[in-house]
């Protein structure tokens, strides 16, 4: 064993446990647990992000298969355009029409993804191999001809004990339908995406089931790779108005862009939890330096170099970091499942319906955990380790000399703290970078660093104020306790900051959540004025795919006791390359019965009355994301191409953070030729029993 290793083992590592007192052992255990918990939280969040979000992004690529271009429209594509699209694409291109939606298993209310394809024409695009070698001729013909036939993914089949010939009830849009399983997909290609939580249908059956007869969600293209750019450019020029062309990867990039801030915020919070471990390792190494000053002085007198002394205490920190990170790998596995449920629930509610994949451990992830623990430990131990290198033999014989120097430096620490806190305030006011609050993250780090430097001064002042009170209440013992704490402000302040950081993190999240909940409750009470709300049972949170047909809307309007109905229709569209919600509602009904809260304080009647053609109102998140205010103009994609709209006002909205643009329903029907609804707000006549009307609606 080399000299530095022997010194590290004898002077630092062995005293951590073998020769330590009970208090020192407890300090070592707390340091290991703190690092382990911090690393475990970081790992759990990473695993949950990959499983909940990465699974969805992978599914977009797998479902696209070998397609290298896709044609899309804001509210679908008329299938009568297929011959024209084939003519534009040219003889070297292959086309595959696609319906992509979701349904709900009636028995469990679990959301499943549905892919509708032309089974005969789609073979060049996707590998839809079945577990059984092939379908029987009868099953194959039924899959093509029977609109109630489908193929299911392996995971879905296992959970519901499905096999060829089984039946499954699905809630599709506004109705419940019994489907017959004709086959089970092999776990490859589309069959492995979304954890096998997929239903495959012939495109005609999918169009019928989802009420999209004559409509397609998109058309996938397979063109020669060497001429991909030329094809994309020509299609962009020649496609009919209202359609766009993009590579399949662009959809994954749009999803990543939509979820990026969410992922970064989770990651930032997880790293804050690691700071507690950093403080405790700092304290452990600092105590080790203080208690071994005589040994350090003796080693220096015998010829040990500063580098060897530095290596001793960094070795101690590295040992704590690696052991804590190893513990954190186990904690991460335990915390990962809970984190996955929370993350996937949030993604489903706020962003898009996505079935999370399984937690996947890799050697790279474990190595990353060890590296995080090691780097955090070395970083935290560097200040006390550098202090150890400055111990001179003469100083080592003077007890308390180092604490005296630290007490003298307390005011310098206070000045540095004021500068850091000032920088934190400045960083917090800076705008985001590419949609990410990078300066905000930096501000958090500066706040923690600033209060860490300020804590010795605060501790000194508080202990001096408490000294007479403790003497009066507890006698000499209380006074000695206060003076003992004041005598070691630098070391004690680190422990105080470890606790303060943990408490600050918990309280800040609690305050934020409580404030947001109260704000949403006030907003909901003032804005959602309808007596009843109806939506399709097959509509997952955050999705507008399931629709209510005009016939059902008419039934609701004719129900006794119903005075007015506001039919809202929402669709996903792109604005400046980002996904937003384009909605439509009956403005006249909203003005008379609703109460949208506008940012500038105007009443709905003032904002939404008069000529509503080519007018929109936008949500506050949309306005903030794109810097748009009332009376400005925006351009939206419609089936007729880019259309210019005047922004009438900006309203408060907490339904999504992507942003929403709302048209009058009459304008939407004219532009998009769509008379369906995503949900209904029902206003009843005065003194009408809402439960009785609800029962009538359920029956009808």
Protein Blocks (a to p, Z undefined) as FASTA:
>chain_A
ZZklmmmmmmmmmmmmmmpcfklmmmmmmmmmmmmmmmmmmmmmmmmmmmmmmmmmmmmm
mmnmmafbdcddfkopafklmmmmmmmnopkbccddddddddddfklopacddddddfkl
mmmmpccbdfbfbdcfklmmmmmmmmkbccddfklmmmnopaehiacdddehjaccdddd
fbdcddehjllgghhpacdddfklmmmmnopghiafbdcddddfklmmmmmmmmmmmpce
hiacddfklmmmmmmmmmmmmmmmmmmmmmmmmmmmmmmmmmmmmmmmmmmmmmmmmmmm
nopafklmmmmmmmmmmmmmmmmmmmmmmmmmmmmmmmmmmmmmmmmmmmogcddddddd
dfklmmmmmmmmmmmmmmmmmmmmmmmmmpcfklmmmghklmmmmmmmmmmmmmmmmmmm
mmmmmmmmpcceehiafklmmmmmmmmmmmmmmmmmmmmmmmmmmmmmmmmmnommlmmm
mmmmmmmmmlmmmmmmmmmmmmmmmmmmmmmmmmmmmmmmmmmmmmmmcfbdcddfklcg
hiakbccdfklmmmmmmpghiabdcddddddddeehiacddddddfklmmmmmccdcfkl
pafklmmgcjfehiacddfklmmmnopaehiacddddfkbpcddddfbdcddfkbcnbpc
dddfklmmmmnopabdfbdcddddehiafklmmmmmmmZZ
